[in-house]
Amino acid sequence: MGFERNKSAGFMVNHLARLFVKSINEGIEPLGSSAGQFPILLLLWEGNDISPSEISRRLDIEKATVTNTLNRMERDGLIQRAKDPNDARASIISISEKGLSLRDDMLQVAMGINKKATDSIDQKDFDIFLKVAQTMISNLSKA
C-alpha cells in the first residue's frame, strides 16, 4: 500500500493547521500580535499568572520557543514578568493591560476563522471531528 497524502491524517492535520495559522496571522497581526503568541494569550486570558515552564508544559511547546515568544510579547507590552516568590530563579508571567485589551478583538477574529472553516459542516460531524482530534492528540501524547 502506497502513501497517499490526502488520506494521511498527519498530512491533512498539518495542512489544516498551516491554513489556520495563516488566517489567524492575517487577522491578528494588525492588532499587534501573531499566531505564535495567540495560544499563550489564550492561556493568560483565563486569568492565571503562570510560569514559563508551565506554559511550555500546558501548550506542549519547547521551553526555548516559549522563552523567545515571551521575550517578544514583553517587548511589545503584551505581558509582564515578575519574580516567582517561591523560586528566585523563576519568573511568573501575567497578562498586561495592553494584552488584556486585545482579548475581545482577537477572539472575534478566531471565532470568525473557526466559523469560516466549519461553515458547511453540520454540528454532528463537527462533534465527531473534535472527538477524533482529541483522541489522536491523546494517542500521540502518550509516552
Phi and psi restraints in degrees (value plus and minus 20) as a CYANA .aco file:
   2 GLY   PHI    -110.1   -70.1
   2 GLY   PSI     143.8   183.8
   3 PHE   PHI    -102.3   -62.3
   3 PHE   PSI     106.1   146.1
   4 GLU   PHI    -137.8   -97.8
   4 GLU   PSI      91.3   131.3
   5 ARG   PHI     -78.3   -38.3
   5 ARG   PSI     -56.4   -16.4
   6 ASN   PHI     -98.2   -58.2
   6 ASN   PSI     -20.0    20.0
   7 LYS   PHI    -137.5   -97.5
   7 LYS   PSI      -8.4    31.6
   8 SER   PHI    -118.6   -78.6
   8 SER   PSI     101.7   141.7
   9 ALA   PHI     -77.7   -37.7
   9 ALA   PSI     -64.4   -24.4
  10 GLY   PHI     -80.9   -40.9
  10 GLY   PSI     -66.8   -26.8
  11 PHE   PHI     -83.2   -43.2
  11 PHE   PSI     -67.2   -27.2
  12 MET   PHI     -85.8   -45.8
  12 MET   PSI     -62.0   -22.0
  13 VAL   PHI     -86.4   -46.4
  13 VAL   PSI     -60.7   -20.7
  14 ASN   PHI     -82.9   -42.9
  14 ASN   PSI     -64.3   -24.3
  15 HIS   PHI     -81.9   -41.9
  15 HIS   PSI     -65.9   -25.9
  16 LEU   PHI     -79.8   -39.8
  16 LEU   PSI     -64.9   -24.9
  17 ALA   PHI     -82.0   -42.0
  17 ALA   PSI     -61.8   -21.8
  18 ARG   PHI     -83.1   -43.1
  18 ARG   PSI     -58.3   -18.3
  19 LEU   PHI     -86.8   -46.8
  19 LEU   PSI     -59.3   -19.3
  20 PHE   PHI     -83.6   -43.6
  20 PHE   PSI     -64.3   -24.3
  21 VAL   PHI     -81.4   -41.4
  21 VAL   PSI     -65.5   -25.5
  22 LYS   PHI     -79.6   -39.6
  22 LYS   PSI     -65.7   -25.7
  23 SER   PHI     -85.8   -45.8
  23 SER   PSI     -63.2   -23.2
  24 ILE   PHI     -87.3   -47.3
  24 ILE   PSI     -58.2   -18.2
  25 ASN   PHI     -80.8   -40.8
  25 ASN   PSI     -66.6   -26.6
  26 GLU   PHI     -80.0   -40.0
  26 GLU   PSI     -53.9   -13.9
  27 GLY   PHI    -102.7   -62.7
  27 GLY   PSI     -55.5   -15.5
  28 ILE   PHI    -125.2   -85.2
  28 ILE   PSI     -35.3     4.7
  29 GLU   PHI     -77.2   -37.2
  29 GLU   PSI     -61.6   -21.6
  30 PRO   PHI     -82.2   -42.2
  30 PRO   PSI     -39.7     0.3
  31 LEU   PHI    -106.5   -66.5
  31 LEU   PSI     -32.1     7.9
  32 GLY   PHI      85.0   125.0
  32 GLY   PSI       7.1    47.1
  33 SER   PHI    -164.7  -124.7
  33 SER   PSI    -192.5  -152.5
  34 SER   PHI    -167.1  -127.1
  34 SER   PSI     146.8   186.8
  35 ALA   PHI     -79.8   -39.8
  35 ALA   PSI     -53.8   -13.8
  36 GLY   PHI     -86.7   -46.7
  36 GLY   PSI     -47.8    -7.8
  37 GLN   PHI    -107.7   -67.7
  37 GLN   PSI     -42.2    -2.2
  38 PHE   PHI     -78.1   -38.1
  38 PHE   PSI     -66.1   -26.1
  39 PRO   PHI     -80.7   -40.7
  39 PRO   PSI     -56.2   -16.2
  40 ILE   PHI     -88.2   -48.2
  40 ILE   PSI     -62.3   -22.3
  41 LEU   PHI     -80.5   -40.5
  41 LEU   PSI     -63.5   -23.5
  42 LEU   PHI     -76.7   -36.7
  42 LEU   PSI     -62.4   -22.4
  43 LEU   PHI     -84.9   -44.9
  43 LEU   PSI     -64.8   -24.8
  44 LEU   PHI     -90.8   -50.8
  44 LEU   PSI     -51.0   -11.0
  45 TRP   PHI     -87.3   -47.3
  45 TRP   PSI     -35.4     4.6
  46 GLU   PHI     -89.3   -49.3
  46 GLU   PSI     -31.0     9.0
  47 GLY   PHI      78.8   118.8
  47 GLY   PSI     -11.6    28.4
  48 ASN   PHI    -129.8   -89.8
  48 ASN   PSI     114.3   154.3
  49 ASP   PHI     -94.5   -54.5
  49 ASP   PSI     125.9   165.9
  50 ILE   PHI    -171.3  -131.3
  50 ILE   PSI     130.9   170.9
  51 SER   PHI    -102.3   -62.3
  51 SER   PSI     134.9   174.9
  52 PRO   PHI     -77.2   -37.2
  52 PRO   PSI     -56.8   -16.8
  53 SER   PHI     -83.4   -43.4
  53 SER   PSI     -59.8   -19.8
  54 GLU   PHI     -89.8   -49.8
  54 GLU   PSI     -57.0   -17.0
  55 ILE   PHI     -79.1   -39.1
  55 ILE   PSI     -68.0   -28.0
  56 SER   PHI     -78.0   -38.0
  56 SER   PSI     -65.5   -25.5
  57 ARG   PHI     -86.4   -46.4
  57 ARG   PSI     -68.5   -28.5
  58 ARG   PHI     -87.6   -47.6
  58 ARG   PSI     -54.4   -14.4
  59 LEU   PHI    -116.4   -76.4
  59 LEU   PSI     -25.3    14.7
  60 ASP   PHI      35.9    75.9
  60 ASP   PSI      29.9    69.9
  61 ILE   PHI    -140.3  -100.3
  61 ILE   PSI     120.0   160.0
  62 GLU   PHI     -73.9   -33.9
  62 GLU   PSI     122.0   162.0
  63 LYS   PHI     -78.3   -38.3
  63 LYS   PSI     -60.0   -20.0
  64 ALA   PHI     -83.7   -43.7
  64 ALA   PSI     -58.5   -18.5
  65 THR   PHI     -86.3   -46.3
  65 THR   PSI     -62.6   -22.6
  66 VAL   PHI     -81.5   -41.5
  66 VAL   PSI     -64.7   -24.7
  67 THR   PHI     -79.5   -39.5
  67 THR   PSI     -67.7   -27.7
  68 ASN   PHI     -82.8   -42.8
  68 ASN   PSI     -62.1   -22.1
  69 THR   PHI     -85.5   -45.5
  69 THR   PSI     -63.2   -23.2
  70 LEU   PHI     -82.8   -42.8
  70 LEU   PSI     -57.1   -17.1
  71 ASN   PHI     -80.7   -40.7
  71 ASN   PSI     -63.7   -23.7
  72 ARG   PHI     -87.0   -47.0
  72 ARG   PSI     -59.9   -19.9
  73 MET   PHI     -85.6   -45.6
  73 MET   PSI     -58.2   -18.2
  74 GLU   PHI     -87.7   -47.7
  74 GLU   PSI     -63.7   -23.7
  75 ARG   PHI     -76.4   -36.4
  75 ARG   PSI     -58.8   -18.8
  76 ASP   PHI    -106.8   -66.8
  76 ASP   PSI     -17.9    22.1
  77 GLY   PHI      57.9    97.9
  77 GLY   PSI      -1.9    38.1
  78 LEU   PHI    -105.6   -65.6
  78 LEU   PSI     -43.9    -3.9
  79 ILE   PHI    -154.5  -114.5
  79 ILE   PSI     149.2   189.2
  80 GLN   PHI    -150.1  -110.1
  80 GLN   PSI     127.4   167.4
  81 ARG   PHI    -133.4   -93.4
  81 ARG   PSI     124.0   164.0
  82 ALA   PHI    -158.9  -118.9
  82 ALA   PSI     136.4   176.4
  83 LYS   PHI     -86.7   -46.7
  83 LYS   PSI     120.7   160.7
  84 ASP   PHI     -95.4   -55.4
  84 ASP   PSI     100.2   140.2
  85 PRO   PHI     -84.3   -44.3
  85 PRO   PSI     -38.4     1.6
  86 ASN   PHI    -117.9   -77.9
  86 ASN   PSI     -28.4    11.6
  87 ASP   PHI    -174.2  -134.2
  87 ASP   PSI      84.8   124.8
  88 ALA   PHI     -82.1   -42.1
  88 ALA   PSI     -40.7    -0.7
  89 ARG   PHI    -104.1   -64.1
  89 ARG   PSI     -34.0     6.0
  90 ALA   PHI    -128.4   -88.4
  90 ALA   PSI     144.8   184.8
  91 SER   PHI    -145.5  -105.5
  91 SER   PSI     142.4   182.4
  92 ILE   PHI    -137.5   -97.5
  92 ILE   PSI     114.3   154.3
  93 ILE   PHI    -124.1   -84.1
  93 ILE   PSI     115.1   155.1
  94 SER   PHI    -154.1  -114.1
  94 SER   PSI     139.4   179.4
  95 ILE   PHI     -96.4   -56.4
  95 ILE   PSI     119.6   159.6
  96 SER   PHI    -107.8   -67.8
  96 SER   PSI     151.1   191.1
  97 GLU   PHI     -79.6   -39.6
  97 GLU   PSI     -61.6   -21.6
  98 LYS   PHI     -82.1   -42.1
  98 LYS   PSI     -66.3   -26.3
  99 GLY   PHI     -81.4   -41.4
  99 GLY   PSI     -59.5   -19.5
 100 LEU   PHI     -87.9   -47.9
 100 LEU   PSI     -56.1   -16.1
 101 SER   PHI     -87.5   -47.5
 101 SER   PSI     -39.0     1.0
 102 LEU   PHI    -106.4   -66.4
 102 LEU   PSI     -31.5     8.5
 103 ARG   PHI     -72.7   -32.7
 103 ARG   PSI     -78.0   -38.0
 104 ASP   PHI     -81.7   -41.7
 104 ASP   PSI     -64.4   -24.4
 105 ASP   PHI     -85.1   -45.1
 105 ASP   PSI     -62.1   -22.1
 106 MET   PHI     -88.6   -48.6
 106 MET   PSI     -58.9   -18.9
 107 LEU   PHI     -86.3   -46.3
 107 LEU   PSI     -55.1   -15.1
 108 GLN   PHI     -81.5   -41.5
 108 GLN   PSI     -63.4   -23.4
 109 VAL   PHI     -80.5   -40.5
 109 VAL   PSI     -69.5   -29.5
 110 ALA   PHI     -82.3   -42.3
 110 ALA   PSI     -62.5   -22.5
 111 MET   PHI     -86.0   -46.0
 111 MET   PSI     -56.3   -16.3
 112 GLY   PHI     -84.1   -44.1
 112 GLY   PSI     -60.3   -20.3
 113 ILE   PHI     -86.4   -46.4
 113 ILE   PSI     -64.2   -24.2
 114 ASN   PHI     -81.1   -41.1
 114 ASN   PSI     -61.1   -21.1
 115 LYS   PHI     -83.4   -43.4
 115 LYS   PSI     -64.6   -24.6
 116 LYS   PHI     -81.3   -41.3
 116 LYS   PSI     -63.3   -23.3
 117 ALA   PHI     -87.3   -47.3
 117 ALA   PSI     -49.9    -9.9
 118 THR   PHI    -128.2   -88.2
 118 THR   PSI     -10.4    29.6
 119 ASP   PHI     -71.6   -31.6
 119 ASP   PSI     -64.3   -24.3
 120 SER   PHI    -122.2   -82.2
 120 SER   PSI      -0.5    39.5
 121 ILE   PHI    -128.3   -88.3
 121 ILE   PSI     106.3   146.3
 122 ASP   PHI     -94.4   -54.4
 122 ASP   PSI     139.3   179.3
 123 GLN   PHI     -78.8   -38.8
 123 GLN   PSI     -59.1   -19.1
 124 LYS   PHI     -81.2   -41.2
 124 LYS   PSI     -65.9   -25.9
 125 ASP   PHI     -85.5   -45.5
 125 ASP   PSI     -58.8   -18.8
 126 PHE   PHI     -85.6   -45.6
 126 PHE   PSI     -60.7   -20.7
 127 ASP   PHI     -81.3   -41.3
 127 ASP   PSI     -59.9   -19.9
 128 ILE   PHI     -84.2   -44.2
 128 ILE   PSI     -65.0   -25.0
 129 PHE   PHI     -75.6   -35.6
 129 PHE   PSI     -67.5   -27.5
 130 LEU   PHI     -82.1   -42.1
 130 LEU   PSI     -62.5   -22.5
 131 LYS   PHI     -83.2   -43.2
 131 LYS   PSI     -64.5   -24.5
 132 VAL   PHI     -83.9   -43.9
 132 VAL   PSI     -64.7   -24.7
 133 ALA   PHI     -81.3   -41.3
 133 ALA   PSI     -62.7   -22.7
 134 GLN   PHI     -83.6   -43.6
 134 GLN   PSI     -59.6   -19.6
 135 THR   PHI     -85.3   -45.3
 135 THR   PSI     -62.6   -22.6
 136 MET   PHI     -83.8   -43.8
 136 MET   PSI     -61.5   -21.5
 137 ILE   PHI     -80.8   -40.8
 137 ILE   PSI     -66.4   -26.4
 138 SER   PHI     -80.9   -40.9
 138 SER   PSI     -65.5   -25.5
 139 ASN   PHI     -80.1   -40.1
 139 ASN   PSI     -62.6   -22.6
 140 LEU   PHI     -99.1   -59.1
 140 LEU   PSI     -39.1     0.9
 141 SER   PHI    -102.1   -62.1
 141 SER   PSI     -37.0     3.0
 142 LYS   PHI     -88.7   -48.7
 142 LYS   PSI     115.8   155.8
